[in-house]
Amino acid sequence: MTAKGAIAAGHPETVRAAAIILDEGGNAFDAVLAATFAACVVEPVLSSLGGGGFLVAGPADDGPGPPVLYDFFTQTPKRRERGGDLDFHPITADFGTVTQEFHIGLASVATPGTVKGLLQVHGDLCTMPLARIIEPALARKGFRVNHLQAYLF
């Protein structure tokens, strides 16, 4: 039986990176990492190794065990500075058809967790060497930004 699936992403090159890895026999987690690394290159406005994230890994079909949550969100300082107000202010980012609230200021700074989390996922769930998973993201020949990316840049 041939396995079937779908890859969804914000840029064709992100999809292509995941598809390459699947075509070479990688598993779904290999493809997720390939897509993540590619998105950091071709979708840098919304994807970055300098942030954080989550990954829920469930067993295939009715495999053993419950889903596992990989929490590699950013880490904030454990202690709060005494006295004074926090430098933490809301702003509204306008993405054209939608707006989203973000917070800025010194208190919004955190240590990124993405790289550590992706390396943990790789060690636990991936079957291909990390160098091969990253390779499709390297955009050695360049890539075309889409209309939304051009507008945001």
N, C-alpha and C positions, 0 to 999 in steps of 0.2 A: 504494500500500500504506500502510495506517495503522500507525504505530509503536505498539508496546505496551510497557508497563513496569510497574514497581511502585515504590511509595514506602513505606518503613518508617521509623517514628519512635516515640518514646516518648509523644507527645501528639498528639491530632487536629489541633490548630492548626499544629503543625510540618508535618504531612502536607499540610494545606490550603495553607500558604504555598508549598510546592514545587509542588503541583498547579496553583495559580493561575499560576505562572510558566511551567509547561509548557503550560498551556492558551493562554497568550498568545504561544506560539511560542519560548519560551526553550529553550536546550539543557539537557542533563543537568547541566552545571556551574552554569548559572544557577540551576537548581532546588536543587542541593546548597547553594549559598550562601544561597538564600532559606530553606531548611530550617534551616541553621545559625544564621542570625540570629533566626529565629522560636524555635528551641530555647533560645536565650539569654534570651528573654523569658518563654516559657511553661514551660521546664524549667530554671530557674536553679540548682537544687540540683546538677544534673549537667552543665550546659552553661554556658560563660562565655567572654566575649571576653578575660577575664583569665587565660587558660591557654595551652595550646599544642596542637598536633595534627599530623596527617599526612594527606595526601591522595594516593592513587595514581590517576593519570589514564592510562587505557589508550585506545588508538585504537578507534574504532567498528568493529565487525565485523573485517575483516582489513586495517584501514587501515595506512598506513606507520608505521614506527617502533615502538620498544619502549615499554612503559609508563614514565611519568615519576613519580618520587616527589617530592612537595612536603613538605619537612620544616620545619614551623614550630613545633617543640616549643620549650618555654621555654629560655632561655639562662641558664646559671649563671656566676658570676664566673670569670674565667680564672685568678685566683691564689687560693691558699688562705692563710688567716691562719696566721702562724707560731706554733708553740707551742700547747699546750692541746688539749683534745678539741673536736671539732666539735659544735655544738649541733644534733644530728640524731637524733631518737628515733622508733622505730616505735610506732604505735598501731593498734588494731584497731577499724574502724568496723563497727557492727552494722546491716545493712540489713534486718533481720527474718529473711528466709529464707537470707541469705548474709552472710558477713563478708568484709572486705577490709582488707589492711594498707596503711596510709599512713604517711608520715614527717612529723614536725613539728619545729619549731625554726628558729633563725636560718639554719642551713645549708640549709633547705628552700626558702628564698626564691629566686625566679628572675624574670627579665624575661619577661613574656608575649610570645608570638610569634603568637597567633591572628590579630590584626588585620592584621599585616604579611603573613602567609601568605595570608589570604583576599583581600587586595588584589592579591597576586601572581597567585593563581589567576584572579581577575577579569580582570586585564590580559592574561593569557596565553590563557585558555580561554573566557571568557564572551562572550555576544553582546548582552546587554541592559545598559542603563545601571545602575550600582550603586544609584542612588536608587530605581529601580523594583524591583530585586531585594530591597531592604531593606523596602520599603513594606508587604508583607503581615505583617511581624513587628511592626508598631507597636502592635498591640492597643489601638487608641484606644477601643474599646467594652468593654475588659476581656476576661477569659477565665475559664473555670472550671478550677480545678486538679483533677486526678484524685485518687483515694484515696491512692495512694502519695505523691504530692507533699504532700498535706495532712498525712499522717503524718510525713514528713520535716521539714516546716516546723514 
